[in-house]
Amino acid sequence: MKAWIPHPAGRTLLGELPPTVTVEVCDDPQRPPSELAGVRFWVPPFLSGDAAALLDRLPDLRAVQLLSAGADAWVGRVPDGVTLCDARGVHDSATAEWVVTAVLSQLRGFPTMARAQGRGEWSYDQVAPTDELAGKRVLIVGAGSIGTAVRDRLAPFEVTFTLVARTARPDEGVYGVDDLPDLLPAADVVVLLVPLTPQTRGLVDERFLAALPDGALLVNAARGPVTRTPALVAELSTGRISAALDVTDPEPLPAGHPLWELPNVLLTPHVAGSVRGLLPRAYRLVGAQLRRFAAGEPLINQVTHGY
């Protein structure tokens, strides 16, 4: 059985595999390492939705294991008979760290102070007193494994939480998306962690943003199209709320886009999951999946209905 992985280092990170498994490195889908026939298990490069064009050229493919938690670029493109799996769990700690960093940075005014540092200015009179995280009401939209990791890491900061999922789970205290209109006016910080699906595309629209209280902070660690960019720019331009964005629509954000210039916006270039510990965690999952696949066992993290 032939399996393709995108990183040479992955060979040593997979762990012991059955002798029937042949692993090849395919870091560029435009330059396959061998014949396309015979590839049954494929791990595409990280954040490489364009690689999906290769799907129809792999006649023996039976499983695609993504290195990303989101599968939006692949849903609906995988042929019948091929199982699509995401990397649920791999990015929990890294993305949660980014969320905590972004929230604290915005509330404590770090972007403003960093710009002043670049000008050689002592900015105490400009920023003090800053806001603080203690006592804030945090609304986490996306109550999956990353949402839980964010909650756990923010808990020591003396905040209160409300979690929202696709559908309500009353026994767990989790609200449904339909409850958002009632929840948003009471949220000081809103963290977006939902996958991009037809249901979540444009979720953050004019009504969503207008429902936020003055001074609220919107944090997007999900996907750019979860927000309607014109509505986001219009609301942020008033200065009424602020934002921390790891993802944008379009992405990469082009030069001259108004989001670059807004002083109440912290932008990072989709780096929440891009950490040094990614490959060891990712290939532990890939190795476990390969062993399951070779043994004819069901794969975990299978993507259904876009999740």
C-alpha positions, 0 to 999 in steps of 0.5 A: 500500500502506498501512502504520500506525506508532505514532509520528509521529517514525517517519516521518522515521526509516524512511528512503526508502520506495517511492512505493507505500507510504503511511505513516499514524500509528496511535498508538491502535488504538481510533481508527484514522487512516483506513479499516481496509481497505487496511492491509497492514503494521501496527506496533502500539504498543510493549508493547500486547498489547491492540491485538491485538484489532484484528487481525480487523478489518483485512481486507487485513493481511499483516504485523505488525511488533512493536517488542518482542523478545517476541511472547507477547501476539500468538502464536496471535492472528494470522490465517492469511496474516499474517506476525508479526515481532518486533524481535529485535536492537533491544533487545539493548544496552538490555536488556543494560545493564539486566542489568549495572546490576541485577547490580552494584546488587544485589551491591554493595548499592546498593538498601540504600544508596539506602534509607539515603540517603533516611533520611539515614543513613551506612550503611557499617557496615550494608553493608560489605564488599559482595559483588562480581561478579568471580569469579562464575559466571553462568548465562544462560538464553536464549542468543539475541541479548540473551543474547549481548549480556549475556555480552559486556558482563559478560565484562570483570568476570572472570566465568565463563559458562554459556549455556542455550538451548531445545535444546543446541548442543554445537558452540557450548558452549550447554546445553539447558533439560533440563540446568538441574537440573545447572547451577543448583547451580553458579550464583552469578547466573542471568539469565532472558532466555527468551521466554514460551512454553508451555514457559517459563511457570512454568520458575522453580518451587520445584525451580528455586529450591531448586536455587540455592546460598545467596546466589545472585542471580536476575535476570529480564529476560524475562517475569513468568510465566516465574517462579511468583510464589508460589514466588519470594516464598516462597524470597525471604522466607527471605533465602537468595537475592536477586533483581532483577526488571524484570518480574513476574506480575502486572504492573503489580505491585499495591500491597501485594504482598509483593515490594514489601517484601522487602529482598533484591529490586530492582524496576524497572517493565519499563523494560529496553528503554525507552531514548531510543535505542529509536525510531531503532533500531526504525524502522531495522528497520521501514523495512528490513522495509517495503522488503522487504515492498513488494518482495515479499521475505521478512521477517526476524525472523519468529516461529515456535513462539513465538520 
